Amino acid sequence: MLPFGIGVTEMVLLAIVAVMLFGGRLPEVAKQLGESYVQFRKGLDEIKSSINADIDVKSQIASQLPHYSADLADDDDDDYEAPSAPVFAPPEDDSETADDSEVADDAVGADDSR
């Protein structure tokens, strides 16, 4: 079995099709295909190296950052102050409850008058 799961029969069939399509230009086409593959691999290697360089730079920067321990997180000497905002409290008015009961009594009396 050859690469990519291609058997001998399939490889012979591909060779026949290639000869029929390209004929005498087959060596030239194969050379161009090989050069394209080499350029593709070079570009891929450049991308891999730039990614690895970025990862290395980030790891170096991360290693230079100070490390905080859990003891510092529980320390009370921090500068954080809770935000202060006015607390909403509904007005306490007894006259509203008295007005509501009078309206309810009026409504009951209105039903009785019918």
LUMMAR-993665 format. One record per residue: residue number from 0; residue in one letter; z, y, x negated of N, C-alpha, C in turn. Coordinates in nm, 4 decimals. Each point is the difference from the previous one (the first is absolute). Layout:
BEGIN
 tido pator      n_z      n_y      n_x     ca_z     ca_y     ca_x      c_z      c_y      c_x
  NUM     A        Z        Y        X        Z        Y        X        Z        Y        X
...
# end
This chain:
BEGIN
 tido pator      n_z      n_y      n_x     ca_z     ca_y     ca_x      c_z      c_y      c_x
    0     M   0.0000  -0.1175  -0.0846   0.0000   0.1175   0.0846   0.0000   0.1241  -0.0893
    1     L  -0.0841   0.0942   0.0338  -0.0157   0.1235  -0.0756   0.0901   0.1090   0.0595
    2     P   0.0037   0.1183  -0.0636   0.0859   0.1083   0.0512  -0.0337   0.0368   0.1445
    3     F   0.0978   0.0506   0.0711  -0.0103   0.0474   0.1379  -0.0284  -0.1130   0.0983
    4     G   0.0253  -0.1233  -0.0394  -0.0186  -0.1122   0.0899  -0.1465  -0.0349   0.0223
    5     I  -0.0883   0.0417  -0.0908  -0.1426  -0.0294   0.0137  -0.0281  -0.1323  -0.0708
    6     G  -0.0655  -0.0901   0.0692  -0.0358  -0.1282  -0.0589  -0.1308   0.0101  -0.0772
    7     V  -0.0396  -0.1095  -0.0611  -0.1227  -0.0033  -0.0791  -0.1222   0.0225   0.0895
    8     T   0.0000  -0.0571   0.1163  -0.1131   0.0151   0.0912  -0.0196   0.1454   0.0399
    9     E   0.1088   0.0668   0.0332  -0.0096   0.1409   0.0382  -0.0461   0.0858  -0.1169
   10     M   0.0425  -0.0353  -0.1220  -0.0387   0.0775  -0.1178  -0.1502  -0.0159  -0.0257
   11     V  -0.0523  -0.1186   0.0151  -0.1436  -0.0222  -0.0182  -0.0785   0.0772   0.1054
   12     L   0.0469  -0.0013   0.1227  -0.0666   0.0730   0.1074  -0.0002   0.1501  -0.0284
   13     L   0.1111   0.0537  -0.0483   0.0065   0.1424  -0.0361  -0.0967   0.0322  -0.1139
   14     A  -0.0117  -0.0884  -0.0969  -0.0913   0.0224  -0.1129  -0.1445   0.0028   0.0494
   15     I  -0.0365  -0.0891   0.0913  -0.1362  -0.0026   0.0535  -0.0297   0.1285   0.0765
   16     V   0.0945   0.0450   0.0812  -0.0183   0.1243   0.0758  -0.0126   0.1185  -0.0952
   17     A   0.0804   0.0033  -0.1065  -0.0062   0.1098  -0.0968  -0.1349   0.0031  -0.0697
   18     V  -0.0528  -0.1169  -0.0382  -0.1315  -0.0044  -0.0652  -0.1080   0.0463   0.0964
   19     M   0.0119  -0.0391   0.1252  -0.1012   0.0406   0.0979   0.0038   0.1510   0.0254
   20     L   0.1175   0.0576   0.0039   0.0121   0.1437   0.0273  -0.0383   0.0853  -0.1199
   21     F   0.0503  -0.0362  -0.1176  -0.0147   0.0878  -0.1153  -0.1084  -0.0468  -0.0968
   22     G  -0.0371  -0.1241   0.0006  -0.1086  -0.0515  -0.0839   0.0195   0.0298  -0.1468
   23     G  -0.0963   0.0700  -0.0593   0.0029   0.0304  -0.1430   0.1036   0.1052  -0.0375
   24     R   0.0478   0.0725   0.0969   0.1003   0.1037  -0.0294   0.1419  -0.0558  -0.0001
   25     L   0.0166  -0.1306   0.0174   0.1334  -0.0597   0.0118   0.0895   0.0307  -0.1205
   26     P  -0.0492  -0.0092  -0.1265   0.0875   0.0351  -0.1132   0.0456   0.1463   0.0035
   27     E  -0.0919   0.0880   0.0401   0.0340   0.1429   0.0081   0.1053   0.0246   0.1085
   28     V  -0.0146  -0.0629   0.1139   0.0952   0.0142   0.1104   0.1360  -0.0566  -0.0399
   29     A   0.0011  -0.1141  -0.0684   0.1254  -0.0606  -0.0449   0.0716   0.0905  -0.1002
   30     K  -0.0780   0.0643  -0.0889   0.0589   0.0911  -0.0983   0.0650   0.1196   0.0708
   31     Q  -0.0711   0.0574   0.0990   0.0551   0.1133   0.0747   0.1249  -0.0411   0.0775
   32     L  -0.0037  -0.1188   0.0554   0.1164  -0.0494   0.0735   0.1195  -0.0174  -0.0932
   33     G  -0.0240  -0.0514  -0.1195   0.1072  -0.0164  -0.0992   0.0571   0.1335  -0.0445
   34     E  -0.0872   0.0986  -0.0228   0.0467   0.1336  -0.0399   0.0831   0.0641   0.1113
   35     S  -0.0432  -0.0178   0.1223   0.0759   0.0553   0.1131   0.1378  -0.0641   0.0091
   36     Y   0.0052  -0.1301  -0.0244   0.1285  -0.0702   0.0037   0.0930   0.0515  -0.1101
   37     V  -0.0542   0.0216  -0.1192   0.0808   0.0513  -0.1115   0.0526   0.1396   0.0335
   38     Q  -0.0845   0.0869   0.0561   0.0445   0.1350   0.0377   0.1068  -0.0063   0.1084
   39     F  -0.0163  -0.0908   0.0939   0.1006  -0.0162   0.1053   0.1340  -0.0422  -0.0593
   40     R  -0.0018  -0.0945  -0.0917   0.1245  -0.0460  -0.0629   0.0662   0.1121  -0.0809
   41     K  -0.0803   0.0811  -0.0703   0.0559   0.1121  -0.0761   0.0670   0.1005   0.0931
   42     G  -0.0657   0.0326   0.1102   0.0587   0.0929   0.0966   0.1277  -0.0552   0.0599
   43     L   0.0002  -0.1296   0.0302   0.1194  -0.0639   0.0552   0.1152   0.0022  -0.1001
   44     D  -0.0318  -0.0253  -0.1279   0.1033   0.0046  -0.1039   0.0559   0.1412  -0.0179
   45     E  -0.0864   0.1024   0.0114   0.0463   0.1386  -0.0096   0.0948   0.0342   0.1146
   46     I  -0.0347  -0.0445   0.1196   0.0872   0.0253   0.1158   0.1347  -0.0692  -0.0187
   47     K  -0.0029  -0.1247  -0.0466   0.1252  -0.0731  -0.0232   0.0856   0.0700  -0.1047
   48     S  -0.0630   0.0463  -0.1084   0.0772   0.0652  -0.1061   0.0585   0.1332   0.0475
   49     S  -0.0736   0.0754   0.0828   0.0546   0.1275   0.0497   0.1159  -0.0251   0.0964
   50     I  -0.0099  -0.1048   0.0812   0.1105  -0.0331   0.0907   0.1219  -0.0430  -0.0797
   51     N  -0.0204  -0.0828  -0.1014   0.1125  -0.0438  -0.0833   0.0627   0.1177  -0.0743
   52     A  -0.0827   0.0963  -0.0448   0.0530   0.1178  -0.0683   0.0848   0.0834   0.0965
   53     D  -0.0469   0.0155   0.1238   0.0782   0.0740   0.0993   0.1327  -0.0689   0.0292
   54     I  -0.0027  -0.1308   0.0086   0.1237  -0.0747   0.0258   0.0958   0.0153  -0.1168
   55     D  -0.0530  -0.0022  -0.1226   0.0854   0.0168  -0.1177   0.0640   0.1382  -0.0021
   56     V  -0.0795   0.1033   0.0329   0.0535   0.1367   0.0010   0.1096   0.0125   0.1053
   57     K  -0.0237  -0.0556   0.1179   0.1005   0.0089   0.1052   0.1272  -0.0747  -0.0378
   58     S  -0.0129  -0.1133  -0.0667   0.1203  -0.0744  -0.0398   0.0755   0.0751  -0.1094
   59     Q  -0.0720   0.0688  -0.0899   0.0674   0.0799  -0.1024   0.0747   0.1165   0.0637
   60     I  -0.0612   0.0654   0.0966   0.0658   0.1113   0.0683   0.1219  -0.0503   0.0761
   61     A  -0.0142  -0.1128   0.0658   0.1127  -0.0554   0.0759   0.1142  -0.0400  -0.0923
   62     S  -0.0318  -0.0451  -0.1198   0.1066  -0.0392  -0.0930   0.0743   0.1218  -0.0537
   63     Q  -0.0629   0.1181   0.0022   0.0646   0.1212  -0.0488   0.0863   0.0679   0.1067
   64     L  -0.0146  -0.0391   0.1252   0.0797   0.0600   0.1070   0.1443  -0.0484  -0.0096
   65     P   0.0948   0.0845   0.0347   0.1393  -0.0445  -0.0038   0.0259  -0.1044   0.1089
   66     H   0.0862  -0.0920  -0.0329   0.0359  -0.1044   0.0951   0.1349   0.0356   0.0617
   67     Y   0.0090  -0.0067   0.1296   0.1216   0.0326   0.0712   0.0700  -0.1280   0.0406
   68     S   0.1302   0.0015  -0.0133   0.0749  -0.1186   0.0391   0.0602   0.0213   0.1388
   69     A   0.0546  -0.1056   0.0567   0.0600   0.0075   0.1333   0.1258   0.0853  -0.0025
   70     D   0.0672   0.0087  -0.1159   0.1212   0.0816  -0.0095  -0.0321   0.1474   0.0221
   71     L  -0.1140   0.0451  -0.0481  -0.0375   0.1400   0.0174  -0.0369   0.0295   0.1440
   72     A  -0.0522  -0.0967   0.0693  -0.0405   0.0211   0.1385   0.1207   0.0199   0.0907
   73     D   0.1132  -0.0600  -0.0330   0.1206   0.0124   0.0816   0.0860   0.1183  -0.0408
   74     D  -0.0418   0.0748  -0.0994   0.0794   0.1116  -0.0508   0.0047   0.1128   0.1033
   75     D   0.1173   0.0629   0.0158   0.0183   0.1077   0.0975  -0.0357   0.1367  -0.0576
   76     D  -0.0425   0.0062  -0.1234  -0.0305   0.1273  -0.0636  -0.1458   0.0408   0.0188
   77     D  -0.0627  -0.0448   0.1052  -0.1390   0.0365   0.0207  -0.0098   0.1366   0.0678
   78     D  -0.1180   0.0554   0.0009  -0.0221   0.1334   0.0548  -0.0439  -0.0025   0.1454
   79     Y   0.0006  -0.1134   0.0619  -0.0492  -0.0115   0.1370   0.1007   0.0565   0.0984
   80     E  -0.0474   0.0845   0.0874   0.0833   0.0511   0.1079  -0.0681  -0.0338   0.1314
   81     A   0.0770  -0.0456   0.0943  -0.0568  -0.0336   0.1301  -0.0500   0.1273   0.0659
   82     P  -0.1149  -0.0051   0.0640  -0.0512   0.1202   0.0653   0.0892   0.0393   0.1163
   83     S   0.0191   0.1298   0.0119   0.0832   0.0475   0.1106  -0.0917   0.0596   0.1062
   84     A   0.0268  -0.0383   0.1229  -0.0772   0.0506   0.1125   0.0945   0.0166   0.1172
   85     P  -0.0264   0.0940   0.0864   0.0879   0.0161   0.1146  -0.0077  -0.1219   0.0913
   86     V   0.1107  -0.0360   0.0545   0.0068  -0.1145   0.0892  -0.0205   0.0480   0.1422
   87     F  -0.0882  -0.0668   0.0716  -0.0279   0.0388   0.1374   0.1091  -0.0549   0.0908
   88     A   0.0562   0.0870   0.0798   0.0994  -0.0417   0.0988  -0.0361   0.0681   0.1313
   89     P  -0.0173  -0.0756   0.1055  -0.0349   0.0615   0.1279   0.1158   0.0863   0.0497
   90     P  -0.0321   0.1065   0.0670   0.1068   0.0889   0.0483   0.0834  -0.0704   0.1074
   91     E   0.1276   0.0238  -0.0078   0.0900  -0.0576   0.1003   0.0262   0.1064   0.1045
   92     D  -0.0507  -0.0227   0.1196   0.0149   0.0974   0.1060   0.0399  -0.0753   0.1262
   93     D   0.1204   0.0265   0.0493   0.0495  -0.0677   0.1199  -0.0678   0.0527   0.1263
   94     S  -0.0560   0.1195  -0.0053  -0.0613   0.0576   0.1199  -0.1242  -0.0791   0.0408
   95     E  -0.0713  -0.0607  -0.0956  -0.1184  -0.0785   0.0344   0.0390  -0.1231   0.0810
   96     T   0.1082  -0.0648  -0.0376   0.0410  -0.1192   0.0744   0.0486   0.0382   0.1388
   97     A   0.0634   0.1164   0.0139   0.0447   0.0449   0.1315  -0.1200   0.0353   0.0867
   98     D  -0.1016   0.0643  -0.0567  -0.1195   0.0350   0.0751  -0.0724  -0.1250   0.0474
   99     D  -0.0027  -0.1014  -0.0843  -0.0681  -0.1242   0.0369   0.0694  -0.0673   0.1170
  100     S   0.1329   0.0024   0.0023   0.0713  -0.0654   0.1100  -0.0193   0.0780   0.1306
  101     E  -0.0079   0.1357  -0.0067  -0.0231   0.0794   0.1199  -0.1396  -0.0257   0.0548
  102     V  -0.0984  -0.0137  -0.0867  -0.1364  -0.0284   0.0438  -0.0049  -0.1354   0.0669
  103     A   0.0711  -0.0971  -0.0560   0.0024  -0.1336   0.0597   0.0663   0.0049   0.1366
  104     D   0.1096   0.0784   0.0150   0.0658   0.0128   0.1297  -0.0918   0.0676   0.1009
  105     D  -0.0743   0.1010  -0.0450  -0.0940   0.0681   0.0890  -0.1084  -0.0954   0.0460
  106     A  -0.0451  -0.0856  -0.0884  -0.1055  -0.0935   0.0356   0.0510  -0.1009   0.1014
  107     V   0.1241  -0.0417  -0.0128   0.0588  -0.0949   0.0948   0.0173   0.0681   0.1352
  108     G   0.0472   0.1230  -0.0014   0.0180   0.0745   0.1253  -0.1329   0.0255   0.0682
  109     A  -0.1055   0.0213  -0.0776  -0.1321   0.0247   0.0595  -0.0507  -0.1258   0.0679
  110     D   0.0313  -0.1160  -0.0549  -0.0448  -0.1246   0.0617   0.0759  -0.0249   0.1310
  111     D   0.1274   0.0413   0.0058   0.0798  -0.0215   0.1197  -0.0459   0.0880   0.1158
  112     S  -0.0574   0.1153  -0.0280  -0.0377   0.0940   0.1044  -0.1229  -0.0476   0.0772
  113     R  -0.0716  -0.0899  -0.0458  -0.1198  -0.0475   0.0697   0.0345  -0.0768   0.1179
# end
